[in-house]
Amino acid sequence: MRNKTRIPLGGEAKATLEQAAKSEPDEVLTLLGAIGRGGAASIGVKALNPKRRKGRPRAPDEPLSVGFRPGHTPEPLLLGRFFGTVPVVRTLVQRADANWVHGRGQDARTRQLLGATVVVIGCGSVGAPVACALAQAGVGRLILVDPEPLVWPNVGRHPLGATAMGRNKAEALAERLQADFPHLKVEHRACSLHQLIAHNKDLLEVADMIVAATGNWGAESALNRWHVRQGRGRPIVYGWTEAHACAGHAVAIGRRGGCLQCHIGRTGAPELTAVEWPDGGDIAQEEPACGAHYQPYGPVELAYVNAMIAEVALDCLLDPPAQSFSRVFVASPRRITSLGGHLTEGWRSAFGEVEDGVRTVDRPWPSANCAACGPGCLDEAA
């Protein structure tokens, strides 16, 4: 038989329980707080009304008022019958507060993330999964920006499905994330990046970090120029994929080092790519009838790239980088070869080759004294 320790209830707690039992509810639920090995914990117990006790032959319908008119049982007797005849039952308690949801009360990053504001520009097959990851991580305020509606070709690679068809992607995603995480603040702006800079740049100015995944060089170069003019006080993470999602890039622009344009040409082509396709390769295929082109890869291949971009975004939010840098994901040689591609000479000379498996590489993003940032962007060591 186990040893049992009786802990007397304080006067206020005892009075509260007795007051609850006087109305003869089906049960009295009590939440107990305690400090365990892992910190504060909650334990729930229920005291059941005796009429709910099972297995008693010919049990009275109203055991609390046996011998008395209903509602007239003397208080000491009623309390004795309620709490003294049926064992208490332990019940499951699940916490739903933000600290528990995003870190089981043990993750030191949670408080910082809950106080952060992040603007995600571009809610397509890259930006939307990154926004979802940041919400799950516990970013307290998310502002989603995208001018376009969800269409059927988006669905296979997008977190939103058929129920959001035809709706603005930023609006529908914000609505879903707000419902899934009611303790966060999720907003949207159904506009382009150019419109945001022109009319809502205050949102960019208050952000602790910006994630840009528009796939539009004209828009992102405008954001880069705005960032440079603002003194680059907060980081911006730019993310994009190469063909077939065989490689993905995240460029984090910090206070010093290169701006986005330092290593991207005037037409939006980066200086370094990881994969090339001989003779142009069969990179895009034409859709029947409509003449549109697409690349036949799915969310599984894209998930590697999105996870890498989300990781860079989270790292930059928690510890803003002093120097700009780039992180590149490259798919396995087997997959690249099966699609008819191979690693570029520039990539092989810089990072070599691997026989198998995916690869992620961090590389510097130094100043190039480009037209966008000029001499003011040079590294302090220069």
C-alpha positions as CSV (number, residue, x, y, z in Angstrom):
1,M,0.0,0.0,0.0
2,R,1.4,3.4,-0.9
3,N,2.1,6.0,1.6
4,K,-0.3,8.9,1.4
5,T,0.4,12.5,2.4
6,R,-2.5,14.7,3.4
7,I,-2.0,18.4,2.7
8,P,-4.5,20.6,4.5
9,L,-6.4,23.0,2.3
10,G,-6.2,26.7,3.1
11,G,-9.3,28.4,4.3
12,E,-10.0,30.2,1.1
13,A,-9.6,27.1,-1.1
14,K,-11.7,25.0,1.2
15,A,-14.5,27.6,1.2
16,T,-14.4,27.8,-2.6
17,L,-14.8,24.0,-3.0
18,E,-17.6,23.9,-0.5
19,Q,-19.4,26.7,-2.3
20,A,-19.1,24.9,-5.6
21,A,-20.5,21.7,-4.1
22,K,-23.6,23.4,-2.6
23,S,-25.2,23.8,-6.0
24,E,-25.0,20.0,-6.4
25,P,-23.2,20.0,-9.8
26,D,-22.4,16.8,-11.6
27,E,-18.8,17.3,-10.7
28,V,-16.4,19.7,-9.1
29,L,-13.2,20.2,-11.1
30,T,-10.1,21.4,-9.3
31,L,-6.8,22.6,-10.8
32,L,-3.8,22.0,-8.6
33,G,-0.5,23.8,-9.2
34,A,2.9,22.2,-8.3
35,I,6.6,22.6,-9.1
36,G,8.0,19.4,-10.7
37,R,11.4,18.5,-12.0
38,G,10.7,20.3,-15.2
39,G,9.2,23.4,-13.7
40,A,5.6,24.5,-12.9
41,A,2.9,21.9,-13.6
42,S,-0.8,21.6,-13.4
43,I,-2.8,18.6,-12.2
44,G,-6.6,18.3,-12.6
45,V,-8.9,16.3,-10.3
46,K,-12.6,15.8,-10.3
47,A,-14.9,15.1,-7.4
48,L,-18.0,13.4,-8.9
49,N,-21.5,13.9,-7.6
50,P,-22.4,10.5,-5.9
51,K,-25.4,10.1,-8.3
52,R,-22.8,9.5,-11.1
53,R,-21.2,6.6,-9.2
54,K,-21.6,3.4,-11.2
55,G,-22.0,-0.1,-9.9
56,R,-24.2,0.6,-6.9
57,P,-27.3,-1.6,-6.7
58,R,-30.5,0.3,-6.4
59,A,-28.7,3.6,-5.9
60,P,-31.1,6.5,-5.0
61,D,-31.7,9.0,-7.8
62,E,-30.6,11.9,-5.6
63,P,-28.1,10.5,-3.0
64,L,-27.2,14.0,-1.7
65,S,-30.8,14.6,-0.5
66,V,-31.8,11.2,0.9
67,G,-34.1,11.8,3.9
68,F,-34.6,15.4,3.0
69,R,-36.5,17.4,0.5
70,P,-34.3,18.3,-2.5
71,G,-32.3,21.4,-1.8
72,H,-32.8,21.2,2.0
73,T,-30.1,18.8,3.0
74,P,-28.1,20.3,5.9
75,E,-24.9,21.7,4.6
76,P,-22.4,19.6,6.7
77,L,-24.2,16.5,5.6
78,L,-24.4,17.5,2.0
79,L,-20.7,18.3,1.9
80,G,-19.8,15.0,3.6
81,R,-21.9,13.1,1.1
82,F,-20.4,14.9,-1.9
83,F,-16.8,14.7,-1.0
84,G,-16.8,11.6,1.3
85,T,-18.5,8.8,-0.7
86,V,-16.8,8.8,-4.1
87,P,-13.1,8.9,-4.8
88,V,-11.7,11.9,-6.7
89,V,-10.6,11.2,-10.2
90,R,-7.6,12.6,-11.9
91,T,-8.2,14.3,-15.2
92,L,-5.9,15.5,-18.0
93,V,-4.9,19.1,-18.1
94,Q,-3.5,20.6,-21.3
95,R,-2.0,24.0,-21.4
96,A,-2.8,26.3,-24.4
97,D,-0.8,29.4,-23.5
98,A,1.8,30.7,-26.0
99,N,4.8,29.8,-23.9
100,W,3.7,26.2,-23.8
101,V,2.5,25.9,-27.4
102,H,5.7,27.2,-28.8
103,G,8.3,25.7,-26.5
104,R,6.7,23.6,-23.7
105,G,7.7,26.4,-21.3
106,Q,11.3,25.5,-21.7
107,D,12.5,27.4,-24.9
108,A,14.3,30.6,-24.0
109,R,13.7,31.9,-27.5
110,T,9.9,32.0,-27.1
111,R,9.7,35.4,-25.3
112,Q,11.8,37.1,-27.9
113,L,9.8,35.6,-30.8
114,L,6.5,36.5,-29.3
115,G,7.6,40.1,-29.1
116,A,8.8,40.2,-32.7
117,T,7.2,41.6,-35.9
118,V,8.0,40.0,-39.3
119,V,6.8,41.1,-42.7
120,V,6.7,38.3,-45.3
121,I,6.5,39.6,-48.8
122,G,5.3,37.1,-51.4
123,C,3.0,34.3,-50.2
124,G,3.6,31.8,-52.9
125,S,5.1,28.3,-52.8
126,V,8.2,29.7,-50.9
127,G,6.9,32.6,-48.9
128,A,3.7,30.9,-47.6
129,P,5.5,27.8,-46.1
130,V,8.1,30.1,-44.5
131,A,5.3,32.2,-43.0
132,C,3.7,29.1,-41.6
133,A,7.0,28.0,-40.1
134,L,7.5,31.4,-38.4
135,A,3.9,31.3,-37.0
136,Q,4.6,27.8,-35.6
137,A,7.8,29.1,-34.1
138,G,5.9,31.8,-32.3
139,V,6.5,35.1,-34.0
140,G,4.1,37.4,-32.3
141,R,3.1,39.6,-35.2
142,L,3.2,38.5,-38.9
143,I,2.2,40.8,-41.8
144,L,1.7,38.9,-45.0
145,V,1.9,40.7,-48.3
146,D,0.9,39.5,-51.8
147,P,-1.2,41.0,-54.6
148,E,-2.3,37.8,-56.3
149,P,-5.2,35.3,-55.8
150,L,-4.7,31.5,-55.4
151,V,-5.2,29.6,-58.6
152,W,-5.4,25.9,-59.3
153,P,-1.8,25.5,-60.5
154,N,-0.6,26.9,-57.1
155,V,-2.4,24.2,-55.0
156,G,0.1,21.3,-55.4
157,R,3.0,23.4,-53.8
158,H,1.0,25.7,-51.5
159,P,-0.2,25.3,-47.9
160,L,-3.6,26.6,-49.0
161,G,-6.0,24.3,-50.8
162,A,-9.1,24.3,-52.8
163,T,-11.1,26.1,-50.1
164,A,-9.0,29.3,-50.7
165,M,-9.3,29.1,-54.5
166,G,-9.7,32.6,-56.0
167,R,-9.0,34.4,-52.8
168,N,-6.0,36.7,-52.3
169,K,-3.2,34.5,-51.0
170,A,-2.0,36.8,-48.2
171,E,-5.6,37.3,-46.9
172,A,-6.5,33.6,-47.0
173,L,-3.2,32.5,-45.4
174,A,-3.4,35.2,-42.7
175,E,-7.0,34.1,-41.9
176,R,-5.9,30.5,-41.6
177,L,-2.9,31.2,-39.4
178,Q,-4.9,33.6,-37.2
179,A,-7.5,30.8,-36.6
180,D,-4.7,28.2,-35.9
181,F,-2.8,30.5,-33.6
182,P,-5.3,32.9,-32.0
183,H,-2.7,34.2,-29.5
184,L,-0.6,35.6,-32.4
185,K,-1.5,38.7,-34.5
186,V,-1.5,37.9,-38.2
187,E,-2.3,40.7,-40.7
188,H,-2.3,40.9,-44.5
189,R,-1.9,43.5,-47.2
190,A,-3.3,42.6,-50.6
191,C,-0.8,44.7,-52.6
192,S,2.4,44.6,-54.5
193,L,5.8,45.3,-53.0
194,H,6.0,48.6,-55.0
195,Q,2.7,49.6,-53.5
196,L,3.8,48.7,-50.0
197,I,6.9,50.8,-50.3
198,A,4.9,53.7,-51.7
199,H,2.0,53.7,-49.3
200,N,2.7,51.5,-46.3
201,K,6.5,51.7,-45.7
202,D,5.7,52.3,-42.0
203,L,5.1,48.6,-41.8
204,L,8.5,47.9,-43.2
205,E,10.1,50.4,-40.7
206,V,8.6,48.7,-37.6
207,A,9.5,45.2,-38.7
208,D,12.2,43.4,-36.8
209,M,12.9,41.4,-40.0
210,I,11.6,41.2,-43.5
211,V,11.4,38.1,-45.7
212,A,11.1,38.6,-49.4
213,A,10.2,35.7,-51.6
214,T,8.4,37.3,-54.5
215,G,10.5,35.8,-57.4
216,N,10.3,39.3,-58.9
217,W,13.7,41.0,-59.4
218,G,12.2,44.4,-60.1
219,A,10.3,44.4,-56.9
220,E,13.1,43.0,-54.7
221,S,15.7,45.4,-56.2
222,A,13.3,48.3,-55.2
223,L,13.1,46.8,-51.7
224,N,16.9,46.6,-51.6
225,R,17.3,50.2,-52.5
226,W,14.8,51.2,-49.8
227,H,16.7,49.1,-47.3
228,V,20.0,50.8,-48.2
229,R,18.4,54.3,-47.9
230,Q,17.1,53.3,-44.4
231,G,20.6,52.4,-43.2
232,R,20.0,48.7,-43.1
233,G,19.0,48.8,-39.5
234,R,17.1,45.5,-39.5
235,P,17.9,42.4,-41.6
236,I,16.1,41.4,-44.8
237,V,16.2,37.7,-46.0
238,Y,15.7,37.1,-49.7
239,G,14.8,33.6,-50.8
240,W,14.5,31.9,-54.2
241,T,14.9,28.5,-55.9
242,E,16.8,27.4,-58.9
243,A,15.1,25.3,-61.6
244,H,13.4,22.1,-60.5
245,A,14.1,23.2,-56.8
246,C,17.5,21.5,-57.3
247,A,19.0,24.4,-55.4
248,G,17.7,27.2,-53.2
249,H,19.2,30.4,-51.9
250,A,18.7,32.5,-48.9
251,V,20.6,35.9,-48.7
252,A,20.6,37.7,-45.4
253,I,21.4,41.4,-45.7
254,G,22.8,42.7,-42.5
255,R,24.1,46.1,-41.3
256,R,27.5,45.6,-43.1
257,G,28.7,43.7,-46.1
258,G,27.0,43.5,-49.5
259,C,23.5,44.6,-50.3
260,L,21.3,42.3,-52.4
261,Q,22.4,43.9,-55.7
262,C,26.1,43.4,-55.0
263,H,26.1,39.9,-56.4
264,I,23.1,39.9,-58.6
265,G,23.2,41.4,-62.1
266,R,21.0,44.1,-63.6
267,T,18.5,41.5,-64.9
268,G,18.3,39.6,-61.7
269,A,20.7,36.8,-62.5
270,P,22.9,35.9,-59.5
271,E,26.6,35.7,-59.9
272,L,26.8,32.1,-58.6
273,T,24.3,29.4,-59.4
274,A,24.7,25.8,-58.2
275,V,23.2,23.8,-61.1
276,E,23.2,24.3,-64.9
277,W,21.3,22.6,-67.7
278,P,23.3,21.8,-70.9
279,D,22.0,23.4,-74.0
280,G,19.4,25.2,-71.9
281,G,18.0,21.9,-70.7
282,D,14.3,21.0,-70.6
283,I,13.9,23.2,-67.6
284,A,10.3,24.2,-68.3
285,Q,7.5,22.3,-69.9
286,E,4.5,23.7,-71.8
287,E,1.0,23.2,-70.5
288,P,-1.4,21.7,-73.0
289,A,-3.7,24.1,-74.8
290,C,-2.8,27.3,-72.9
291,G,0.8,27.7,-73.8
292,A,1.9,28.4,-70.2
293,H,5.2,26.9,-68.9
294,Y,5.9,25.2,-65.7
295,Q,8.6,23.1,-63.9
296,P,7.3,19.7,-62.8
297,Y,8.5,19.5,-59.2
298,G,6.4,19.2,-56.1
299,P,6.3,20.2,-52.4
300,V,8.6,17.4,-51.2
301,E,11.6,18.7,-53.3
302,L,10.7,22.3,-52.4
303,A,10.4,21.5,-48.7
304,Y,14.2,21.3,-48.4
305,V,14.6,24.8,-49.8
306,N,11.8,26.3,-47.8
307,A,13.1,24.8,-44.5
308,M,16.5,26.3,-45.2
309,I,15.1,29.8,-45.9
310,A,12.9,29.6,-42.8
311,E,16.0,28.6,-40.7
312,V,18.0,31.6,-42.0
313,A,15.0,33.8,-41.2
314,L,14.7,32.5,-37.7
315,D,18.4,32.8,-37.1
316,C,18.4,36.4,-38.3
317,L,15.4,37.3,-36.2
318,L,16.9,35.9,-33.0
319,D,20.4,37.2,-33.6
320,P,20.5,39.9,-36.4
321,P,23.6,39.4,-38.5
322,A,26.3,42.1,-38.5
323,Q,27.6,40.9,-41.9
324,S,25.5,39.9,-44.9
325,F,25.8,36.2,-45.8
326,S,24.2,33.6,-48.1
327,R,23.1,30.0,-47.5
328,V,22.7,27.7,-50.4
329,F,20.9,24.3,-50.5
330,V,21.9,21.8,-53.2
331,A,20.0,18.6,-54.0
332,S,21.7,15.3,-54.3
333,P,23.8,14.6,-57.4
334,R,21.6,11.7,-58.2
335,R,18.5,13.8,-58.5
336,I,20.3,16.6,-60.4
337,T,21.7,14.0,-62.9
338,S,18.4,12.3,-63.3
339,L,16.9,15.6,-64.5
340,G,19.7,16.2,-67.0
341,G,21.6,18.9,-65.0
342,H,25.0,19.1,-63.3
343,L,26.9,21.3,-60.9
344,T,28.3,24.5,-62.4
345,E,32.0,25.0,-62.7
346,G,31.8,28.0,-60.4
347,W,30.1,25.9,-57.7
348,R,32.5,22.9,-58.1
349,S,35.6,25.2,-57.9
350,A,34.3,26.9,-54.8
351,F,32.8,23.9,-52.9
352,G,33.9,20.7,-54.7
353,E,31.6,17.8,-55.4
354,V,30.0,15.2,-53.2
355,E,29.1,11.7,-54.2
356,D,25.7,11.6,-52.7
357,G,23.3,13.4,-50.4
358,V,22.0,16.9,-50.1
359,R,24.3,19.7,-49.1
360,T,23.9,23.1,-47.4
361,V,26.7,25.7,-47.6
362,D,27.2,29.1,-46.0
363,R,29.1,31.7,-47.9
364,P,30.0,35.4,-47.4
365,W,28.1,38.1,-49.3
366,P,30.8,40.9,-49.3
367,S,30.4,44.4,-50.6
368,A,31.0,44.9,-54.3
369,N,30.5,48.7,-54.2
370,C,27.5,48.2,-56.6
371,A,25.3,50.9,-58.1
372,A,22.6,50.4,-55.3
373,C,24.8,50.8,-52.2
374,G,27.9,52.6,-53.4
375,P,30.9,53.2,-51.2
376,G,28.8,53.4,-48.1
377,C,28.2,49.7,-48.3
378,L,31.9,48.7,-48.0
379,D,33.0,46.4,-45.2
380,E,34.4,48.2,-42.2
381,A,37.7,46.3,-42.8
382,A,38.0,47.7,-46.3
